[in-house]
């Protein structure tokens, strides 16, 4: 089944896939980094990747670039519903193509983040909520809270710091409501953040995390 289809059929395709399953997938080797926009998450993931861990980038920026390169409608300012569905499709694909792997995989945002995007963009969240229940990650989620000192705007990130921080707080509530336990990533240099996350994952996988 192709999970990269776009347009009005995309939501129906996702719901069809989800509703056809009668069980919840839980991948305890899948770890999520999430939180406020512009809080240093992607930089930390880059540092973690440099240490040999398999990391999966957030699809939002790629989708924005792809859609703008073809003058597509799937961007928030034109069709926020399609943009969210494109991201959800991509995230389900990322989950499924790695489902047989047993090594640690670190995701820059997870499927539940789309619930937060739905609330931010005022779009439906039925499909992302259903997918969040079906496709589960390790219950420990690393949270990057807003950090004004490092926040910057660019071509893809145009929102104010206040809105980015509020988005991060809402994302935290989304994950906690789904039963995840959030771990605050401290406000320290990127290399130290990477070490904190790697050390925490090692403790979690060894059953020694407090």
C-alpha positions as CSV (number, residue, x, y, z in Angstrom):
1,X,0.0,0.0,0.0
2,X,1.4,3.4,-1.0
3,X,1.4,5.8,1.9
4,X,2.8,8.7,-0.1
5,X,-0.4,9.5,-2.1
6,X,-1.7,13.0,-1.8
7,X,-4.9,14.9,-2.2
8,X,-8.3,14.1,-0.8
9,X,-7.7,10.4,-0.9
10,X,-4.8,10.7,1.5
11,X,-6.9,10.9,4.7
12,X,-9.1,8.0,3.7
13,X,-6.0,5.9,2.8
14,X,-4.5,6.5,6.3
15,X,-7.7,5.8,8.1
16,X,-8.2,2.6,6.0
17,X,-4.7,1.4,7.0
18,X,-5.3,2.2,10.7
19,X,-8.8,0.7,10.9
20,X,-7.7,-2.5,9.1
21,X,-5.5,-3.3,12.1
22,X,-6.7,-4.7,15.4
23,X,-3.6,-4.3,17.4
24,X,-1.2,-1.6,18.5
25,X,2.4,-1.5,17.3
26,X,4.9,-0.7,20.0
27,X,8.6,-0.3,19.1
28,X,10.6,0.3,22.2
29,X,13.7,0.9,20.2
30,X,12.1,3.9,18.6
31,X,12.8,7.1,20.5
32,X,11.3,10.5,19.9
33,X,12.8,14.0,20.2
34,X,10.1,16.6,20.2
35,X,9.1,20.0,21.6
36,X,9.1,23.7,20.7
37,X,10.2,24.8,17.3
38,X,13.7,26.3,17.1
39,X,14.7,24.9,20.5
40,X,17.9,23.1,19.2
41,X,16.3,19.7,18.6
42,X,17.6,19.2,15.0
43,X,21.1,20.3,16.0
44,X,21.2,17.8,18.9
45,X,20.0,15.0,16.5
46,X,22.8,15.9,14.1
47,X,25.3,15.5,16.9
48,X,23.7,12.2,17.9
49,X,23.9,11.0,14.3
50,X,27.6,11.9,14.1
51,X,28.1,9.4,17.0
52,X,26.8,6.6,14.9
53,X,23.1,6.5,15.8
54,X,20.5,6.1,13.1
55,X,18.4,9.2,13.2
56,X,15.3,10.2,11.1
57,X,14.8,13.8,10.3
58,X,11.5,15.6,10.7
59,X,9.6,15.6,7.4
60,X,8.2,19.1,7.6
61,X,11.1,21.0,6.0
62,X,11.5,18.4,3.2
63,X,7.7,18.5,2.4
64,X,7.8,22.3,2.4
65,X,10.7,22.4,0.0
66,X,9.2,19.7,-2.2
67,X,5.8,21.4,-2.4
68,X,7.3,24.8,-3.1
69,X,9.6,23.4,-5.7
70,X,6.6,22.2,-7.8
71,X,4.3,25.0,-6.8
72,X,2.2,22.5,-4.9
73,X,-0.7,23.3,-2.7
74,X,0.5,21.2,0.3
75,X,1.9,24.1,2.3
76,X,0.3,25.6,5.5
77,X,-0.5,29.0,3.9
78,X,-2.3,27.3,1.0
79,X,-3.8,24.1,2.2
80,X,-2.9,23.3,5.9
81,X,-5.1,20.1,5.8
82,X,-3.1,18.7,2.9
83,X,0.2,19.7,4.5
84,X,-0.7,17.8,7.7
85,X,-1.8,14.7,5.8
86,X,1.5,14.8,3.8
87,X,3.4,14.9,7.1
88,X,1.3,12.1,8.6
89,X,1.8,9.9,5.6
90,X,5.5,10.4,5.6
91,X,5.8,9.7,9.3
92,X,3.8,6.4,9.0
93,X,6.0,5.5,6.1
94,X,9.2,6.2,8.2
95,X,7.8,4.0,11.0
96,X,6.8,1.1,8.7
97,X,10.0,0.9,6.7
98,X,12.0,0.6,9.9
99,X,9.7,-1.7,11.8
100,X,11.9,-4.8,11.5
101,X,15.0,-3.0,12.8
102,X,16.0,-3.7,16.4
103,X,18.8,-1.1,16.8
104,X,18.0,2.2,18.4
105,X,16.3,4.7,16.1
106,X,15.9,8.3,17.0
107,X,13.1,10.3,15.4
108,X,13.0,14.1,15.0
109,X,9.3,14.3,16.0
110,X,6.8,11.4,15.9
111,X,3.3,10.8,14.7
112,X,1.7,12.4,17.8
113,X,3.3,15.7,16.8
114,X,0.8,15.9,13.9
115,X,-2.0,16.3,16.5
116,X,-0.2,19.4,17.7
117,X,0.2,20.7,14.1
118,X,-3.5,20.0,13.6
119,X,-4.4,22.2,16.5
120,X,-1.9,24.9,15.4
121,X,-3.2,25.0,11.9
122,X,-6.9,24.4,12.9
123,X,-7.3,21.2,10.8
124,X,-8.9,17.8,11.7
125,X,-7.0,15.5,14.0
126,X,-9.0,12.3,13.6
127,X,-6.5,10.5,11.5
128,X,-3.4,11.7,13.4
129,X,-5.1,10.8,16.7
130,X,-5.9,7.3,15.4
131,X,-2.4,6.8,14.1
132,X,-0.9,7.9,17.4
133,X,-2.7,5.2,19.2
134,X,-1.8,2.5,16.6
135,X,1.9,3.3,16.0
136,X,3.6,3.6,19.4
137,X,7.2,4.5,20.3
138,X,9.2,4.0,23.5
139,X,7.2,5.5,26.3
140,X,10.1,7.9,27.2
141,X,10.0,11.0,25.0
142,X,12.7,13.7,25.0
143,X,11.2,17.2,25.2
144,X,13.0,20.3,24.1
145,X,11.3,23.3,25.7
146,X,11.4,26.8,24.1
147,X,14.8,28.5,24.4
148,X,14.6,32.1,23.4
149,X,18.3,32.7,23.3
150,X,18.9,30.4,20.4
151,X,15.5,30.9,18.6
152,X,15.8,32.2,15.0
153,X,13.5,32.6,12.0
154,X,14.2,31.4,8.5
155,X,12.4,30.6,5.2
156,X,10.5,27.7,6.7
157,X,10.2,28.9,10.4
158,X,8.4,32.2,10.4
159,X,6.4,32.1,13.6
160,X,7.2,34.2,16.7
161,X,9.1,32.8,19.6
162,X,6.0,33.0,21.8
163,X,4.0,30.9,19.4
164,X,6.8,28.4,19.0
165,X,7.1,28.1,22.8
166,X,3.3,27.6,23.1
167,X,3.4,24.9,20.4
168,X,6.1,23.1,22.4
169,X,3.9,23.2,25.6
170,X,1.0,21.9,23.7
171,X,3.1,19.0,22.2
172,X,4.1,18.1,25.7
173,X,0.4,17.8,26.7
174,X,-0.4,15.7,23.6
175,X,2.3,13.1,24.5
176,X,1.4,13.0,28.1
177,X,-2.3,12.5,27.2
178,X,-1.2,9.5,25.1
179,X,0.5,8.0,28.1
180,X,4.1,8.9,27.2
181,X,6.6,10.1,29.9
182,X,8.4,13.3,28.9
183,X,12.1,13.9,29.7
184,X,13.1,17.6,29.7
185,X,16.4,18.1,27.8
186,X,18.5,20.6,29.7
187,X,19.5,24.0,28.4
188,X,23.2,23.1,27.7
189,X,25.4,23.0,24.6
190,X,24.4,20.7,21.7
191,X,27.2,18.2,22.3
192,X,26.2,17.9,26.0
193,X,22.5,17.6,25.0
194,X,23.5,14.7,22.7
195,X,25.4,13.0,25.5
196,X,22.5,13.5,27.9
197,X,20.1,11.8,25.4
198,X,22.4,9.0,24.6
199,X,23.1,8.3,28.2
200,X,19.4,8.4,29.1
201,X,18.6,6.0,26.3
202,X,21.3,3.6,27.5
203,X,19.8,3.7,31.0
204,X,16.2,3.2,29.6
205,X,17.2,0.2,27.5
206,X,19.1,-1.3,30.4
207,X,16.2,-0.8,32.8
208,X,18.2,1.6,35.0
209,X,16.5,4.9,34.2
210,X,14.9,6.6,37.2
